[in-house]
Amino acid sequence: MRLSKELKLRLLLGLFVGLLVGMNLLGNKITTLLGISVSVSIFMVPLTFLITDIVEEVYGKDEVLQFIIAGVATIVIMMAYTALFVILPPNERFEHNEAYSTIFGSSLRIMTASVIAFLLAQLHDMWSFAFWKRKTKGKALWLRNNLSTWVSQAIDTLVFMMIAFYQVSDRFTFAFIIQLSIPYYLFKLVFAALDTPFVYLGVHWLRGKEAEAPVA
């Protein structure tokens, strides 16, 4: 079955929102990559920028803005439900309320940090991608994709880390968070570079066989 451009766009929106929910609910787990402590959400965050760059290349800023609005609204709704479900008293048959509250209660600050960092980073990425598209006259997609993502990922990383972890304990000072953020950011840069071929594939897939010019 041949997918229409409208269905492809909806699939990308569903994936985009799903990644955001996953980042916020699952991202408080810390793992180790090459000896560096990072959130497991590092495998999901770069994909959100990949999706918005693909969409902006084909449809322009207005469509990306709709993705951002949908993403922010979803995170805010999830935050409200999470807070409500943590507060609600458990049934006597539910024996894991303490663990439930520990896991999902800690997600509230993570979600707050995530929604603010996400909004600022994605708005910058949307603006920056359009800026570099004008400067390159629609050429060098690989350059536009990386230039916009590099700065946006820095914004996302620093804002998120400061809001989520600053002063959660005496150890989490400004300097310590910067120290944690640098290797985390470098990992994001690597992922951003690796996803460049997928930007081209995504744009080709979204456009399909139509030869119309991309929206500026």
C-alpha positions in Angstrom: 0.0 0.0 0.0 1.3 3.4 -1.0 1.3 5.9 1.9 0.0 9.4 1.2 2.1 12.4 2.3 -0.6 13.2 4.9 -0.4 9.7 6.4 3.4 9.9 6.5 3.2 13.2 8.3 0.8 11.8 10.8 3.1 8.8 11.4 6.0 11.2 12.1 3.8 13.2 14.5 2.8 10.0 16.3 6.4 8.9 16.6 7.5 12.3 17.7 5.0 12.5 20.5 5.6 8.9 21.5 9.3 9.6 21.8 8.6 12.6 24.0 6.4 10.5 26.3 9.1 7.8 26.4 11.9 10.3 27.2 9.9 11.7 30.2 8.7 8.5 31.7 11.8 6.4 31.1 14.6 9.0 31.1 15.3 9.0 34.8 17.3 5.8 34.5 21.1 6.3 34.2 23.3 4.0 32.3 27.0 4.0 31.4 28.4 4.5 27.8 32.1 4.3 27.4 32.6 4.9 31.1 30.3 8.0 31.1 27.0 8.2 33.0 24.1 9.2 30.7 20.4 9.1 30.8 18.8 6.3 28.7 16.8 9.1 26.9 20.0 9.9 25.0 18.8 7.2 22.5 15.5 9.0 22.0 16.3 12.8 22.1 18.2 13.0 18.8 15.4 11.3 17.0 13.0 14.2 17.9 15.4 16.7 16.2 15.8 14.4 13.2 12.0 14.3 12.8 11.5 18.0 13.0 14.3 18.7 10.5 12.8 16.2 8.0 9.4 17.9 8.4 10.7 21.4 8.1 12.7 20.6 5.0 9.6 19.4 3.3 6.8 21.4 4.8 8.4 24.4 6.5 8.4 26.1 9.9 4.6 26.3 10.3 4.2 22.5 10.3 7.1 22.0 12.7 5.5 24.6 15.1 2.4 22.4 15.2 4.6 19.4 16.1 6.1 21.4 18.9 2.7 22.6 20.2 1.4 19.0 20.2 4.6 17.8 22.0 4.4 20.4 24.7 0.6 19.8 25.2 1.2 16.1 25.5 4.0 16.5 28.1 1.9 18.9 30.2 -1.1 16.6 30.2 1.2 13.7 31.2 2.6 15.8 34.0 -0.9 16.5 35.3 -1.9 12.8 35.2 1.3 11.7 36.8 0.8 14.1 39.7 -2.8 12.9 40.1 -2.0 9.2 40.0 0.8 9.6 42.5 -1.5 11.4 44.9 -4.4 9.0 44.6 -4.5 6.6 47.6 -3.8 3.0 46.5 -6.2 0.1 46.8 -5.3 -2.4 49.6 -4.6 -5.0 46.9 -1.9 -2.7 45.3 1.3 -3.6 47.2 3.8 -1.4 45.2 2.5 2.1 45.9 5.8 3.2 47.5 7.8 2.1 44.5 5.2 3.6 42.1 5.4 6.9 43.9 9.2 6.8 44.0 9.5 6.2 40.3 6.8 8.4 38.9 7.0 11.0 41.6 10.6 11.7 40.7 9.4 12.0 37.1 7.6 15.3 37.8 10.7 17.4 38.1 12.2 15.6 35.2 9.1 16.3 33.1 9.2 20.0 34.1 12.8 20.3 33.1 12.1 18.4 29.9 9.2 20.5 28.7 11.1 23.7 29.2 14.3 22.5 27.6 12.3 20.8 24.8 10.4 24.0 24.0 13.4 26.2 24.0 15.6 23.8 22.0 13.0 22.9 19.4 12.0 26.6 18.8 15.7 27.4 18.3 16.1 24.4 16.0 13.1 25.5 14.0 14.4 29.0 13.6 18.1 27.9 13.0 17.2 25.4 10.3 15.2 28.0 8.4 18.0 30.5 8.9 20.7 28.2 7.4 18.3 27.1 4.7 18.1 30.7 3.5 21.8 31.2 3.8 22.6 28.1 1.8 19.7 28.7 -0.7 18.2 25.4 0.1 21.4 23.4 -0.5 23.7 21.4 1.8 21.0 19.7 3.9 23.6 17.9 5.9 25.2 21.2 7.0 21.8 22.8 7.9 20.8 19.7 9.8 24.0 19.6 11.9 24.4 23.4 12.5 20.9 23.8 13.8 21.1 20.6 15.9 24.4 21.3 17.5 23.3 24.5 19.2 19.8 23.2 19.9 21.2 20.1 21.6 23.4 22.4 23.8 20.3 24.4 24.8 18.4 21.2 25.5 21.2 19.6 27.6 22.1 22.6 29.7 18.6 23.8 30.4 17.4 20.3 31.2 20.3 19.4 33.5 20.1 22.7 35.4 16.3 22.5 36.1 16.3 18.7 36.7 19.3 18.3 38.9 20.6 21.6 40.3 20.8 21.4 44.1 19.0 18.0 44.3 21.8 17.4 46.7 24.9 19.3 47.9 26.9 17.6 45.2 24.9 19.0 42.3 26.4 22.4 42.1 26.5 24.5 38.9 30.1 23.4 38.2 29.3 19.7 38.7 26.3 19.9 36.4 28.4 21.5 33.7 30.9 18.7 34.2 28.1 16.2 33.7 26.6 18.0 30.8 29.7 18.2 28.6 30.2 14.4 27.9 26.4 14.0 27.6 26.3 16.8 25.0 29.2 15.2 23.1 27.3 12.0 22.9 24.4 13.9 21.4 26.7 15.5 18.8 27.9 12.0 17.8 24.3 10.8 17.4 23.5 14.0 15.4 26.3 13.3 13.0 25.3 9.6 12.6 21.7 10.5 11.8 22.6 12.8 8.9 22.0 10.0 6.3 18.6 9.4 7.8 17.7 13.0 7.3 18.1 12.5 3.5 16.3 9.2 3.6 13.4 10.8 5.7 13.1 13.7 3.3 13.0 11.4 0.3 10.4 9.2 1.9 8.2 12.1 3.0 8.3 13.7 -0.4 7.6 10.5 -2.2 7.5 10.8 -6.0 6.2 14.3 -6.0 8.6 16.7 -7.5 7.3 19.9 -5.9 9.7 22.3 -4.4 10.1 22.3 -0.6 8.3 25.0 1.4 10.7 27.7 2.6 
